[in-house]
Each structure stands twice: as C-alpha cells, then as structure tokens.
Amino acid sequence: MTEWSFLTNRARALVCIARDPGIRLREIAATLDITERTAYGIVTDLATSGYIVKERDGRRNRYRIERHLPLREPTARERTVDEVLAVLADTRTRRGSPKGTKRMKS
C-alpha cells in the first residue's frame, strides 16, 4: 500500500514551527523524513509567501508565524492559519495566557 498523508509537507513544517519557533532545519527534516535541502526549500517557500518571518537569534533562526493570514487552500479560504494550527499543533490560548506564548511538549 502506498504511504500518503492528509497534510502537505508545508503544513507539517508549519506545525513543527508552531510547536517550536526555534526549531532547526535538520529537526524539521528528521520529523518530516525529508532531506535538509527539501526542508530549506519548504521554509523558504513559507517565508517568501509571507506565512512565516525568519528572525536571527545569535547563530540560529527563530520563526514567527503570520497566523492572521488566510489559508491558500481554495476550499478553506475563510479559515486562517491560526485556526488550523489550533487544531493541529494545539497552540490556542489557554487559561488566559497570551496567544502564542504556550510552548508545546514534543
């Protein structure tokens, strides 16, 4: 049987970033079972499209997700990135904590 996923690698990479904004490309690659070069291309696509912003933090990158943006999926244009990540990465506000400040356990 052919292996497949409901989510694209771009969506899965976005979930990785939502869980850990300081994640390294090699960690994304390992999680998604892709090459680092492919992970780099995906992160670059997300940044070029405006869905994430790369910020230097010393020798590392940190990523900020632009959660207010609509999805590119034609059937879900009324949904935002934040709404989908709330389900997939469990990043919604909890017990009055500011949005996006809760870190996920891996």
N, CA, C and O atoms as CSV, one atom per row, in Angstrom:
chain,resi,resn,atom,element,x,y,z
A,1,MET,N,N,0.844,-1.182,0.000
A,1,MET,CA,C,0.000,0.000,0.000
A,1,MET,C,C,0.890,1.248,0.000
A,1,MET,O,O,1.870,1.307,0.743
A,2,THR,N,N,0.562,2.225,-0.814
A,2,THR,CA,C,1.310,3.467,-0.907
A,2,THR,C,C,1.077,4.314,0.337
A,2,THR,O,O,-0.054,4.466,0.800
A,3,GLU,N,N,2.187,4.874,0.878
A,3,GLU,CA,C,2.045,5.760,2.028
A,3,GLU,C,C,1.684,7.150,1.550
A,3,GLU,O,O,2.198,7.619,0.534
A,4,TRP,N,N,0.799,7.810,2.284
A,4,TRP,CA,C,0.395,9.159,1.955
A,4,TRP,C,C,-0.066,9.856,3.215
A,4,TRP,O,O,-0.198,9.232,4.268
A,5,SER,N,N,-0.310,11.144,3.107
A,5,SER,CA,C,-0.705,11.940,4.260
A,5,SER,C,C,-1.788,12.923,3.844
A,5,SER,O,O,-1.837,13.349,2.690
A,6,PHE,N,N,-2.651,13.280,4.775
A,6,PHE,CA,C,-3.659,14.291,4.508
A,6,PHE,C,C,-3.035,15.677,4.420
A,6,PHE,O,O,-3.574,16.564,3.759
A,7,LEU,N,N,-1.902,15.863,5.084
A,7,LEU,CA,C,-1.261,17.176,5.128
A,7,LEU,C,C,-0.042,17.210,4.221
A,7,LEU,O,O,0.683,16.222,4.109
A,8,THR,N,N,0.180,18.337,3.582
A,8,THR,CA,C,1.373,18.511,2.769
A,8,THR,C,C,2.579,18.698,3.689
A,8,THR,O,O,2.422,18.947,4.885
A,9,ASN,N,N,3.758,18.580,3.137
A,9,ASN,CA,C,4.960,18.834,3.933
A,9,ASN,C,C,5.040,20.289,4.385
A,9,ASN,O,O,5.619,20.575,5.433
A,10,ARG,N,N,4.473,21.205,3.620
A,10,ARG,CA,C,4.452,22.608,4.053
A,10,ARG,C,C,3.587,22.761,5.301
A,10,ARG,O,O,3.971,23.464,6.236
A,11,ALA,N,N,2.444,22.121,5.325
A,11,ALA,CA,C,1.579,22.183,6.506
A,11,ALA,C,C,2.254,21.507,7.700
A,11,ALA,O,O,2.189,22.010,8.821
A,12,ARG,N,N,2.891,20.385,7.459
A,12,ARG,CA,C,3.569,19.665,8.539
A,12,ARG,C,C,4.752,20.467,9.066
A,12,ARG,O,O,5.007,20.462,10.270
A,13,ALA,N,N,5.479,21.158,8.189
A,13,ALA,CA,C,6.589,22.018,8.626
A,13,ALA,C,C,6.063,23.182,9.451
A,13,ALA,O,O,6.675,23.564,10.448
A,14,LEU,N,N,4.947,23.740,9.049
A,14,LEU,CA,C,4.336,24.836,9.797
A,14,LEU,C,C,3.938,24.375,11.205
A,14,LEU,O,O,4.074,25.131,12.167
A,15,VAL,N,N,3.457,23.164,11.323
A,15,VAL,CA,C,3.125,22.605,12.638
A,15,VAL,C,C,4.399,22.471,13.485
A,15,VAL,O,O,4.389,22.787,14.675
A,16,CYS,N,N,5.479,22.009,12.879
A,16,CYS,CA,C,6.760,21.911,13.598
A,16,CYS,C,C,7.189,23.277,14.128
A,16,CYS,O,O,7.614,23.400,15.276
A,17,ILE,N,N,7.076,24.288,13.292
A,17,ILE,CA,C,7.468,25.644,13.672
A,17,ILE,C,C,6.542,26.185,14.759
A,17,ILE,O,O,6.995,26.874,15.673
A,18,ALA,N,N,5.257,25.880,14.663
A,18,ALA,CA,C,4.308,26.335,15.684
A,18,ALA,C,C,4.648,25.736,17.043
A,18,ALA,O,O,4.515,26.399,18.071
A,19,ARG,N,N,5.081,24.498,17.043
A,19,ARG,CA,C,5.432,23.830,18.300
A,19,ARG,C,C,6.747,24.324,18.874
A,19,ARG,O,O,6.925,24.366,20.091
A,20,ASP,N,N,7.681,24.704,17.982
A,20,ASP,CA,C,8.994,25.173,18.430
A,20,ASP,C,C,9.515,26.221,17.446
A,20,ASP,O,O,10.119,25.864,16.434
A,21,PRO,N,N,9.291,27.502,17.723
A,21,PRO,CA,C,9.735,28.558,16.805
A,21,PRO,C,C,11.248,28.604,16.595
A,21,PRO,O,O,11.712,29.245,15.652
A,22,GLY,N,N,12.015,27.948,17.438
A,22,GLY,CA,C,13.461,27.912,17.281
A,22,GLY,C,C,13.962,26.620,16.665
A,22,GLY,O,O,15.157,26.328,16.718
A,23,ILE,N,N,13.067,25.851,16.087
A,23,ILE,CA,C,13.442,24.551,15.518
A,23,ILE,C,C,14.467,24.736,14.400
A,23,ILE,O,O,14.416,25.711,13.649
A,24,ARG,N,N,15.392,23.794,14.302
A,24,ARG,CA,C,16.412,23.824,13.244
A,24,ARG,C,C,15.922,23.069,12.020
A,24,ARG,O,O,15.078,22.178,12.119
A,25,LEU,N,N,16.459,23.434,10.875
A,25,LEU,CA,C,16.063,22.774,9.630
A,25,LEU,C,C,16.287,21.271,9.695
A,25,LEU,O,O,15.470,20.499,9.192
A,26,ARG,N,N,17.383,20.853,10.308
A,26,ARG,CA,C,17.646,19.403,10.374
A,26,ARG,C,C,16.608,18.689,11.215
A,26,ARG,O,O,16.308,17.521,10.966
A,27,GLU,N,N,16.045,19.383,12.225
A,27,GLU,CA,C,14.990,18.783,13.041
A,27,GLU,C,C,13.682,18.693,12.258
A,27,GLU,O,O,12.949,17.711,12.375
A,28,ILE,N,N,13.395,19.717,11.463
A,28,ILE,CA,C,12.216,19.665,10.595
A,28,ILE,C,C,12.378,18.506,9.611
A,28,ILE,O,O,11.455,17.714,9.417
A,29,ALA,N,N,13.544,18.416,8.999
A,29,ALA,CA,C,13.806,17.353,8.024
A,29,ALA,C,C,13.631,15.972,8.655
A,29,ALA,O,O,13.014,15.088,8.061
A,30,ALA,N,N,14.167,15.793,9.844
A,30,ALA,CA,C,14.060,14.489,10.514
A,30,ALA,C,C,12.609,14.172,10.862
A,30,ALA,O,O,12.163,13.037,10.694
A,31,THR,N,N,11.884,15.158,11.340
A,31,THR,CA,C,10.477,14.955,11.705
A,31,THR,C,C,9.637,14.584,10.497
A,31,THR,O,O,8.765,13.719,10.581
A,32,LEU,N,N,9.897,15.237,9.378
A,32,LEU,CA,C,9.107,15.007,8.166
A,32,LEU,C,C,9.668,13.892,7.286
A,32,LEU,O,O,9.057,13.521,6.284
A,33,ASP,N,N,10.828,13.362,7.660
A,33,ASP,CA,C,11.505,12.325,6.884
A,33,ASP,C,C,11.798,12.814,5.463
A,33,ASP,O,O,11.484,12.150,4.475
A,34,ILE,N,N,12.414,14.004,5.400
A,34,ILE,CA,C,12.831,14.604,4.135
A,34,ILE,C,C,14.281,15.059,4.294
A,34,ILE,O,O,14.831,15.012,5.394
A,35,THR,N,N,14.891,15.496,3.209
A,35,THR,CA,C,16.266,15.985,3.292
A,35,THR,C,C,16.287,17.401,3.858
A,35,THR,O,O,15.279,18.107,3.826
A,36,GLU,N,N,17.442,17.809,4.376
A,36,GLU,CA,C,17.584,19.178,4.867
A,36,GLU,C,C,17.394,20.180,3.731
A,36,GLU,O,O,16.848,21.264,3.940
A,37,ARG,N,N,17.839,19.823,2.547
A,37,ARG,CA,C,17.680,20.704,1.390
A,37,ARG,C,C,16.201,20.930,1.082
A,37,ARG,O,O,15.788,22.048,0.773
A,38,THR,N,N,15.408,19.859,1.168
A,38,THR,CA,C,13.967,19.982,0.950
A,38,THR,C,C,13.326,20.810,2.063
A,38,THR,O,O,12.460,21.643,1.794
A,39,ALA,N,N,13.742,20.590,3.300
A,39,ALA,CA,C,13.230,21.380,4.430
A,39,ALA,C,C,13.555,22.856,4.223
A,39,ALA,O,O,12.714,23.720,4.470
A,40,TYR,N,N,14.770,23.142,3.773
A,40,TYR,CA,C,15.175,24.527,3.495
A,40,TYR,C,C,14.250,25.139,2.447
A,40,TYR,O,O,13.794,26.271,2.604
A,41,GLY,N,N,13.973,24.394,1.379
A,41,GLY,CA,C,13.093,24.881,0.320
A,41,GLY,C,C,11.685,25.158,0.829
A,41,GLY,O,O,11.070,26.152,0.444
A,42,ILE,N,N,11.175,24.292,1.687
A,42,ILE,CA,C,9.835,24.473,2.243
A,42,ILE,C,C,9.789,25.716,3.121
A,42,ILE,O,O,8.873,26.530,2.997
A,43,VAL,N,N,10.772,25.869,4.010
A,43,VAL,CA,C,10.813,27.032,4.904
A,43,VAL,C,C,10.983,28.318,4.085
A,43,VAL,O,O,10.376,29.341,4.398
A,44,THR,N,N,11.799,28.260,3.053
A,44,THR,CA,C,11.972,29.419,2.172
A,44,THR,C,C,10.660,29.768,1.472
A,44,THR,O,O,10.304,30.942,1.373
A,45,ASP,N,N,9.941,28.755,0.985
A,45,ASP,CA,C,8.636,28.997,0.355
A,45,ASP,C,C,7.660,29.646,1.340
A,45,ASP,O,O,6.956,30.593,0.988
A,46,LEU,N,N,7.620,29.138,2.564
A,46,LEU,CA,C,6.719,29.700,3.576
A,46,LEU,C,C,7.079,31.153,3.883
A,46,LEU,O,O,6.197,31.992,4.067
A,47,ALA,N,N,8.377,31.442,3.937
A,47,ALA,CA,C,8.827,32.809,4.213
A,47,ALA,C,C,8.537,33.731,3.028
A,47,ALA,O,O,8.057,34.849,3.214
A,48,THR,N,N,8.824,33.273,1.828
A,48,THR,CA,C,8.581,34.066,0.621
A,48,THR,C,C,7.094,34.365,0.448
A,48,THR,O,O,6.721,35.442,-0.015
A,49,SER,N,N,6.255,33.415,0.820
A,49,SER,CA,C,4.807,33.588,0.715
A,49,SER,C,C,4.241,34.437,1.843
A,49,SER,O,O,3.067,34.806,1.821
A,50,GLY,N,N,5.079,34.746,2.831
A,50,GLY,CA,C,4.648,35.601,3.930
A,50,GLY,C,C,4.021,34.881,5.108
A,50,GLY,O,O,3.542,35.530,6.039
A,51,TYR,N,N,4.011,33.553,5.090
A,51,TYR,CA,C,3.389,32.800,6.176
A,51,TYR,C,C,4.264,32.714,7.421
A,51,TYR,O,O,3.758,32.538,8.530
A,52,ILE,N,N,5.573,32.837,7.235
A,52,ILE,CA,C,6.476,32.898,8.386
A,52,ILE,C,C,7.472,34.026,8.167
A,52,ILE,O,O,7.742,34.429,7.036
A,53,VAL,N,N,8.008,34.523,9.266
A,53,VAL,CA,C,9.061,35.535,9.214
A,53,VAL,C,C,10.262,34.936,9.936
A,53,VAL,O,O,10.156,34.490,11.079
A,54,LYS,N,N,11.418,34.931,9.246
A,54,LYS,CA,C,12.657,34.437,9.854
A,54,LYS,C,C,13.331,35.582,10.584
A,54,LYS,O,O,13.462,36.682,10.046
A,55,GLU,N,N,13.758,35.322,11.806
A,55,GLU,CA,C,14.484,36.322,12.585
A,55,GLU,C,C,15.750,35.670,13.125
A,55,GLU,O,O,15.712,34.552,13.638
A,56,ARG,N,N,16.871,36.376,13.006
A,56,ARG,CA,C,18.136,35.862,13.537
A,56,ARG,C,C,18.140,35.996,15.051
A,56,ARG,O,O,17.739,37.023,15.598
A,57,ASP,N,N,18.599,34.946,15.719
A,57,ASP,CA,C,18.751,34.921,17.172
A,57,ASP,C,C,20.132,34.325,17.447
A,57,ASP,O,O,20.275,33.122,17.666
A,58,GLY,N,N,21.143,35.192,17.429
A,58,GLY,CA,C,22.517,34.699,17.529
A,58,GLY,C,C,22.891,33.977,16.256
A,58,GLY,O,O,22.824,34.544,15.166
A,59,ARG,N,N,23.286,32.719,16.397
A,59,ARG,CA,C,23.666,31.924,15.226
A,59,ARG,C,C,22.496,31.118,14.668
A,59,ARG,O,O,22.655,30.388,13.690
A,60,ARG,N,N,21.343,31.244,15.276
A,60,ARG,CA,C,20.183,30.448,14.864
A,60,ARG,C,C,19.089,31.339,14.300
A,60,ARG,O,O,19.110,32.560,14.458
A,61,ASN,N,N,18.147,30.708,13.649
A,61,ASN,CA,C,16.938,31.391,13.202
A,61,ASN,C,C,15.804,31.067,14.162
A,61,ASN,O,O,15.731,29.964,14.704
A,62,ARG,N,N,14.938,32.021,14.362
A,62,ARG,CA,C,13.667,31.802,15.046
A,62,ARG,C,C,12.606,32.197,14.030
A,62,ARG,O,O,12.826,33.069,13.189
A,63,TYR,N,N,11.482,31.559,14.116
A,63,TYR,CA,C,10.426,31.800,13.144
A,63,TYR,C,C,9.186,32.349,13.843
A,63,TYR,O,O,8.836,31.930,14.946
A,64,ARG,N,N,8.536,33.286,13.179
A,64,ARG,CA,C,7.272,33.820,13.669
A,64,ARG,C,C,6.232,33.541,12.587
A,64,ARG,O,O,6.406,33.912,11.427
A,65,ILE,N,N,5.166,32.890,12.984
A,65,ILE,CA,C,4.099,32.558,12.040
A,65,ILE,C,C,3.125,33.717,11.948
A,65,ILE,O,O,2.696,34.264,12.964
A,66,GLU,N,N,2.783,34.083,10.742
A,66,GLU,CA,C,1.789,35.130,10.496
A,66,GLU,C,C,0.411,34.458,10.522
A,66,GLU,O,O,-0.156,34.107,9.487
A,67,ARG,N,N,-0.093,34.297,11.717
A,67,ARG,CA,C,-1.292,33.491,11.973
A,67,ARG,C,C,-2.582,34.083,11.411
A,67,ARG,O,O,-3.560,33.356,11.234
A,68,HIS,N,N,-2.606,35.349,11.135
A,68,HIS,CA,C,-3.818,36.008,10.659
A,68,HIS,C,C,-4.093,35.755,9.178
A,68,HIS,O,O,-5.191,36.025,8.692
A,69,LEU,N,N,-3.101,35.239,8.469
A,69,LEU,CA,C,-3.259,35.055,7.022
A,69,LEU,C,C,-4.233,33.931,6.701
A,69,LEU,O,O,-4.326,32.949,7.437
A,70,PRO,N,N,-4.960,34.082,5.594
A,70,PRO,CA,C,-5.869,33.008,5.178
A,70,PRO,C,C,-5.071,31.845,4.596
A,70,PRO,O,O,-3.940,32.014,4.140
A,71,LEU,N,N,-5.675,30.677,4.619
A,71,LEU,CA,C,-5.044,29.513,4.001
A,71,LEU,C,C,-5.064,29.670,2.491
A,71,LEU,O,O,-5.909,30.372,1.935
A,72,ARG,N,N,-4.126,29.011,1.841
A,72,ARG,CA,C,-4.082,29.054,0.376
A,72,ARG,C,C,-5.014,28.017,-0.232
A,72,ARG,O,O,-5.242,28.016,-1.442
A,73,GLU,N,N,-5.542,27.150,0.589
A,73,GLU,CA,C,-6.443,26.089,0.138
A,73,GLU,C,C,-7.764,26.703,-0.344
A,73,GLU,O,O,-8.449,27.365,0.435
A,74,PRO,N,N,-8.130,26.494,-1.613
A,74,PRO,CA,C,-9.342,27.125,-2.153
A,74,PRO,C,C,-10.620,26.757,-1.389
A,74,PRO,O,O,-11.528,27.582,-1.283
A,75,THR,N,N,-10.703,25.546,-0.863
A,75,THR,CA,C,-11.926,25.130,-0.168
A,75,THR,C,C,-11.987,25.634,1.261
A,75,THR,O,O,-13.013,25.485,1.924
A,76,ALA,N,N,-10.894,26.236,1.754
A,76,ALA,CA,C,-10.864,26.691,3.142
A,76,ALA,C,C,-10.402,28.136,3.260
A,76,ALA,O,O,-9.784,28.502,4.260
A,77,ARG,N,N,-10.682,28.945,2.283
A,77,ARG,CA,C,-10.202,30.329,2.279
A,77,ARG,C,C,-10.729,31.144,3.462
A,77,ARG,O,O,-10.100,32.125,3.856
A,78,GLU,N,N,-11.853,30.761,4.023
A,78,GLU,CA,C,-12.385,31.519,5.148
A,78,GLU,C,C,-11.663,31.201,6.451
A,78,GLU,O,O,-11.916,31.858,7.461
A,79,ARG,N,N,-10.788,30.231,6.457
A,79,ARG,CA,C,-10.028,29.841,7.647
A,79,ARG,C,C,-8.666,30.518,7.645
A,79,ARG,O,O,-8.081,30.769,6.591
A,80,THR,N,N,-8.170,30.810,8.851
A,80,THR,CA,C,-6.840,31.404,8.980
A,80,THR,C,C,-5.831,30.337,9.383
A,80,THR,O,O,-6.201,29.243,9.807
A,81,VAL,N,N,-4.581,30.666,9.247
A,81,VAL,CA,C,-3.503,29.780,9.671
A,81,VAL,C,C,-3.666,29.456,11.154
A,81,VAL,O,O,-3.489,28.307,11.558
A,82,ASP,N,N,-3.998,30.449,11.961
A,82,ASP,CA,C,-4.158,30.257,13.400
A,82,ASP,C,C,-5.225,29.223,13.719
A,82,ASP,O,O,-5.029,28.392,14.606
A,83,GLU,N,N,-6.346,29.257,13.018
A,83,GLU,CA,C,-7.427,28.311,13.284
A,83,GLU,C,C,-6.996,26.874,13.002
A,83,GLU,O,O,-7.348,25.960,13.747
A,84,VAL,N,N,-6.252,26.680,11.949
A,84,VAL,CA,C,-5.793,25.332,11.615
A,84,VAL,C,C,-4.717,24.866,12.595
A,84,VAL,O,O,-4.735,23.719,13.041
A,85,LEU,N,N,-3.777,25.760,12.931
A,85,LEU,CA,C,-2.733,25.383,13.882
A,85,LEU,C,C,-3.300,25.087,15.268
A,85,LEU,O,O,-2.738,24.285,16.014
A,86,ALA,N,N,-4.396,25.726,15.606
A,86,ALA,CA,C,-5.029,25.456,16.898
A,86,ALA,C,C,-5.437,23.993,16.999
A,86,ALA,O,O,-5.390,23.402,18.078
A,87,VAL,N,N,-5.833,23.420,15.888
A,87,VAL,CA,C,-6.232,22.015,15.866
A,87,VAL,C,C,-5.015,21.104,15.738
A,87,VAL,O,O,-4.887,20.129,16.478
A,88,LEU,N,N,-4.129,21.416,14.811
A,88,LEU,CA,C,-3.011,20.535,14.500
A,88,LEU,C,C,-1.868,20.604,15.500
A,88,LEU,O,O,-1.250,19.584,15.802
A,89,ALA,N,N,-1.578,21.794,16.017
A,89,ALA,CA,C,-0.427,21.959,16.896
A,89,ALA,C,C,-0.831,22.322,18.320
A,89,ALA,O,O,0.029,22.496,19.185
A,90,ASP,N,N,-2.131,22.437,18.568
A,90,ASP,CA,C,-2.639,22.764,19.897
A,90,ASP,C,C,-1.970,24.018,20.440
A,90,ASP,O,O,-1.422,24.007,21.542
A,91,THR,N,N,-2.015,25.109,19.658
A,91,THR,CA,C,-1.328,26.342,20.037
A,91,THR,C,C,-2.283,27.444,20.468
A,91,THR,O,O,-1.858,28.590,20.617
A,92,ARG,N,N,-3.534,27.143,20.668
A,92,ARG,CA,C,-4.502,28.153,21.073
A,92,ARG,C,C,-4.252,28.641,22.488
A,92,ARG,O,O,-3.613,27.959,23.289
A,93,THR,N,N,-4.754,29.812,22.784
A,93,THR,CA,C,-4.656,30.413,24.107
A,93,THR,C,C,-5.336,29.508,25.135
A,93,THR,O,O,-6.427,28.991,24.898
A,94,ARG,N,N,-4.679,29.326,26.267
A,94,ARG,CA,C,-5.244,28.517,27.346
A,94,ARG,C,C,-5.207,29.274,28.647
A,94,ARG,O,O,-4.220,29.938,28.965
A,95,ARG,N,N,-6.273,29.175,29.393
A,95,ARG,CA,C,-6.369,29.732,30.738
A,95,ARG,C,C,-5.840,31.153,30.833
A,95,ARG,O,O,-5.126,31.490,31.777
A,96,GLY,N,N,-6.184,31.982,29.864
A,96,GLY,CA,C,-5.829,33.389,29.925
A,96,GLY,C,C,-4.405,33.724,29.540
A,96,GLY,O,O,-4.022,34.890,29.630
A,97,SER,N,N,-3.586,32.750,29.109
A,97,SER,CA,C,-2.230,33.073,28.695
A,97,SER,C,C,-2.281,33.789,27.352
A,97,SER,O,O,-3.158,33.512,26.535
A,98,PRO,N,N,-1.346,34.709,27.119
A,98,PRO,CA,C,-1.344,35.442,25.845
A,98,PRO,C,C,-1.209,34.486,24.669
A,98,PRO,O,O,-0.508,33.478,24.756
A,99,LYS,N,N,-1.868,34.802,23.594
A,99,LYS,CA,C,-1.861,33.954,22.403
A,99,LYS,C,C,-0.441,33.705,21.925
A,99,LYS,O,O,0.358,34.630,21.776
A,100,GLY,N,N,-0.142,32.406,21.682
A,100,GLY,CA,C,1.142,32.041,21.118
A,100,GLY,C,C,2.276,31.925,22.108
A,100,GLY,O,O,3.412,31.682,21.699
A,101,THR,N,N,2.013,32.091,23.426
A,101,THR,CA,C,3.109,32.013,24.381
A,101,THR,C,C,3.288,30.617,24.966
A,101,THR,O,O,4.340,30.326,25.537
A,102,LYS,N,N,2.308,29.764,24.841
A,102,LYS,CA,C,2.420,28.419,25.385
A,102,LYS,C,C,3.256,27.563,24.465
A,102,LYS,O,O,2.972,27.464,23.271
A,103,ARG,N,N,4.293,26.941,25.016
A,103,ARG,CA,C,5.137,26.056,24.218
A,103,ARG,C,C,4.609,24.654,24.314
A,103,ARG,O,O,4.082,24.244,25.348
A,104,MET,N,N,4.748,23.925,23.245
A,104,MET,CA,C,4.255,22.557,23.190
A,104,MET,C,C,5.310,21.582,23.655
A,104,MET,O,O,6.507,21.804,23.477
A,105,LYS,N,N,4.847,20.492,24.259
A,105,LYS,CA,C,5.745,19.393,24.578
A,105,LYS,C,C,5.901,18.560,23.335
A,105,LYS,O,O,4.927,18.322,22.621
A,106,SER,N,N,7.108,18.111,23.059
A,106,SER,CA,C,7.336,17.299,21.859
A,106,SER,C,C,7.042,15.860,22.116
A,106,SER,O,O,7.180,15.032,21.216
